[in-house]
């Protein structure tokens, strides 16, 4: 939680690293870093930055919902930013020694800002705490390296690596393909080490220029913080090497989409054991209930796991999308399902949510995923039978576009109660505004095929 910036340990850390500036970060609805930059001396002297609460109703285009007065105070109330000093890290790409610290938000009367994504995740974790359970997660984040593109009308292309040549075919798991970008990844690892980001393996994924980084398992809030910071880090590293790093769910039409798979398990706080497996390593009743909750509630929660109009291009039943799921079937070690259960022993028994896109706000995606599992436990739901062959044969069972996904979320009372009605109302207003803005844009496809034919 928030802490006093006059704490001797933080002063010592600032002095050791000769910190001159502080980036006071707040993750907004889209997952972008909002905040203020201030001199380290003023920060250590207890000066607390403030921001208007309207940052949580701003769309990806920088606009606001037309009916914003129905979801927010028109006065744009000030929020106080309270440091979570456990998130204090260096900004390794900054020229001057700079700290970055993620902040909690509260109003000046002390009330929490319930539409803050970090608050929403804390809200879900508190529900598990009441059950004597502690969620453990591990994200896997896919992303593309692409050639710089300053004209949005032109399609993206893979970048040239050390050889000077672009990838022209898919090279999944190729070491040589990763080595093409060794200078970039060496800097990425150095930056992540400086920021204490617990990244594990790096692989080349299915798409041309598509990579995946895996994180060590741990506390959901900490891993959400790390995923949030990693996105900033990868983009900065890529820019320094003359290219872009993108977490769009579907950046190129003929390449697979990018996901953020979420591995999830629950620890019984009383015993310290994995609550998903019994002593012999077999799945417990709790495991099946959690799984059933995800099967039941992930479709109405999809707007939080596929938060942008582009997200739904990844979730189409199309061969170019690789192994992207199109429903909430589950199976053992089956990469065609939305909910995969990897083969493991007792300690590693977990559920991998493969539905979330790489473009998610990590706080909201993790909160939504865990909320679905919680509802299954609370209501003692039972899952469908596991799928052993291709789950794609079961058909497309997820909302197929943002409009349908938003309608499903709006109609889901259990999720609204769990995540907070004010938050859901705000989120729906923001995303509906983005959907309308996208619909107003006339695409090149329409000009190509309709201009002279209809």
Buried (B, 14 or more C-beta within 10 A) or exposed (E): EBBEBEEEEBBEBBEEBEBBBBBBBBBBBBBBBBBBBBEBEEBBEEEBBEBBBBBBBBBBEEBBBEEBEEBBEEEBBEBBBBBBBBBBBBBBBBEEBBBBBBBBBBBEEEEBBBBBBBBBBBBBBEBBEEBEBBBBBBBBBBBBBBBEBEEEEEEBBBBBBEEEEBBEEBBBEEEEBBEBBEEBBEBBBEBBEBBEBBBEEEBBBBBBBBBBBBBEBEBBBBBBBBBBBBBBBBBBBBEBBEBBBBBBBBBBEEBBBBBBBBBBBBBBBEEEBBBBBBEEBEBBEBBBBBBBBBBBBBBBBBBBBBBBBBBBBBBBEBEBBBBBBBBBBBBEEBBBBBBBBBEBEBEBBBBBBBBBBBBBBBBBBBBBBBBBBBBBBBEEBEBEEBBEEBBBEBEEBBBBBBBBBBBBBBEBEBBBEBBBEBBBBBBBBBBBBBBBBBEEEEEEEEEEEEEEEE
